[in-house]
């Protein structure tokens, strides 16, 4: 999950940045035996806020919590509940 933050932090291009970061994050999750995880558009504000906190305050806690919530939803096998709560 840290890889997602590091990639979008060091690769500051608007087009393609998020897609490649999410792809790399999922490759690493899959390599560790975790499910492929989608970042729902409905949670974009939470994701962007967590990325901003990680960047400005050098604290990835909110981002890790956000991504862990999404992975947990996938592990529970509830596709209708893909959007974690705030």
C-alpha positions as CSV (number, residue, x, y, z in Angstrom):
1,X,0.0,0.0,0.0
2,X,2.9,2.3,0.6
3,X,3.9,1.6,-3.0
4,X,0.7,3.3,-4.2
5,X,1.6,6.5,-2.3
6,X,5.2,6.4,-3.2
7,X,4.4,6.0,-6.9
8,X,1.9,8.9,-7.1
9,X,4.2,11.0,-4.9
10,X,7.3,10.6,-7.1
11,X,5.4,10.4,-10.5
12,X,3.5,13.8,-10.4
13,X,1.8,13.5,-13.8
14,X,-1.9,14.0,-14.0
15,X,-2.7,11.6,-16.9
16,X,-2.1,8.0,-16.1
17,X,-0.6,8.5,-12.7
18,X,-3.5,7.1,-10.7
19,X,-4.1,4.2,-13.1
20,X,-0.5,3.1,-13.0
21,X,-0.3,3.6,-9.2
22,X,-3.5,1.5,-8.7
23,X,-2.2,-1.2,-11.0
24,X,1.2,-1.4,-9.1
25,X,-0.7,-1.5,-5.8
26,X,-2.8,-4.4,-7.1
27,X,0.2,-6.3,-8.4
28,X,1.8,-6.1,-5.0
29,X,-1.5,-7.1,-3.2
30,X,-1.9,-10.1,-5.5
31,X,1.7,-11.1,-5.1
32,X,1.0,-11.2,-1.3
33,X,-2.0,-13.4,-1.8
34,X,-4.6,-10.6,-1.3
35,X,-7.5,-9.9,-3.6
36,X,-7.4,-7.4,-6.5
37,X,-8.9,-4.3,-5.1
38,X,-10.8,-1.5,-6.9
39,X,-10.8,2.0,-5.6
40,X,-14.5,3.1,-6.1
41,X,-15.1,6.5,-7.6
42,X,-17.6,7.1,-4.8
43,X,-14.6,7.1,-2.3
44,X,-12.4,9.4,-4.4
45,X,-12.6,12.2,-1.9
46,X,-11.5,9.9,0.9
47,X,-8.6,8.6,-1.2
48,X,-7.4,12.0,-2.3
49,X,-7.6,13.3,1.3
50,X,-5.6,10.4,2.5
51,X,-3.0,10.9,-0.3
52,X,-2.8,14.6,0.6
53,X,-2.2,13.8,4.3
54,X,0.5,11.3,3.4
55,X,2.2,13.9,1.2
56,X,2.0,16.9,3.4
57,X,2.2,15.4,6.8
58,X,4.4,12.4,5.8
59,X,1.8,10.1,7.5
60,X,0.4,7.2,5.5
61,X,-1.9,6.1,8.3
62,X,-5.2,7.3,6.7
63,X,-4.2,5.9,3.3
64,X,-3.3,2.5,4.8
65,X,-6.7,2.5,6.7
66,X,-8.6,3.4,3.6
67,X,-6.9,0.7,1.5
68,X,-7.3,-1.9,4.3
69,X,-11.0,-1.2,4.4
70,X,-11.3,-1.8,0.7
71,X,-9.3,-5.1,0.9
72,X,-11.4,-6.2,3.8
73,X,-14.6,-5.7,1.7
74,X,-13.1,-7.8,-1.1
75,X,-12.1,-10.5,1.4
76,X,-15.6,-10.6,2.8
77,X,-16.9,-11.3,-0.8
78,X,-19.6,-8.6,-0.7
79,X,-19.4,-7.0,-4.2
80,X,-22.6,-5.0,-3.4
81,X,-20.8,-3.4,-0.5
82,X,-17.7,-2.1,-2.3
83,X,-17.7,1.3,-0.8
84,X,-16.2,1.4,2.7
85,X,-17.6,3.9,5.2
86,X,-15.7,7.0,6.2
